[in-house]
Amino acid sequence: MSSLEPKSNAAPRRHRFLLHLFGAREGEAEECRYMATIRLWAARGSKRSGTHERAFTDENDLIRTVNPLLENGSDVRDVLSHIESPDGFFYLLHLTAEEACKFGWRR
């Protein structure tokens, strides 16, 4: 007999999200303003999945938020030059809803 009730010891459900990190320089300022957009990843583009965004307070905020979600040995600092390029940098990550909220995700 199977139960439809969720298991209390089940791990939080993860979904694939496309995370786009990019930097914006304002005027002639040397400092870069880091931003992220996040959306559910789909093999075929879906208009149902909205895009949400978040601005980081500084480079340290970006590092503190992203690094814990990367595989061991990966570091967002290794791709800062890509993030600051015109195209930015994309990650495809398996995240829980709570983790995705750190990038502005709302259901």
Buried (B, 14 or more C-beta within 10 A) or exposed (E): EEEEEEEEEEEEEEBEBBBBBBBEEEEEEEEBBBBBBBBBBEEEEEEEEEEBEBEBEEBEEBBBBBEEBEEEEEEBEEBBEBBBEEEBBBBEBEBEBEBBBBBBBEE
